[in-house]
Amino acid sequence: MKQKILILCTGNSCRSQMAEGYFRHLAGDRFDVTSAGLEPSVVNPKAIQVMQEDGVDISSHTSKDVEQFIGQKFDYFITVCDNAKERCPFFPGQAERIHWSFEDPAAAEGTEDEIMAVFRKVRHQIKAKIDGYFKTD
C-alpha cells in the first residue's frame, strides 16, 4: 500500500505545489501525494514555469483547500511554510509531522529576472530537501 503524504502551505500556489510535483516525479508510485492550502488560491504561473524548466509538469495541478482533507489519514504531513506550521489543522492518526521552512517566492519583489531567480532558488531548495528525504528514508 502506498504511503499518503499531505503537503501544506498557506496559499497552495507555489511551495506546496512544487513539493508535490517533485514527490510525484522523484518517487513514482511510492507515495500517494497531494498538497493543500489554508487559504487556497491558484497555482502560480511562475511556479509552473520554473518546474517545467526542470522537466516537471505541474500545469494540471489545482489549488486545494486543506478542509477537504480533514478526517483523512496520512502517513506524512509536511508543512512548507511557517504560517502553515503554526495554523495547521489536526489530522487523526499517527502521521509523522515534518516542517520544512521555505521562503515564499510569490512575495519576491524586483525585476522579472530577480523574481524568477527567487522562484528558481526555492525550487532548488525544495528539490534538494526531497532528494535528501529519499536518501535518509
Protein Blocks (a to p, Z undefined) as FASTA:
>chain_A
ZZddddddfkopmmmmmmmmmmmmmnommbccddddfbdcbddfklmmmmmmnopafklp
ccddfklmgoiacfbdcdfbfklmmmpccdedjddcdddddddfklpgcdfklmmmmmmm
mmmmmmmmmmmmmmmZZ
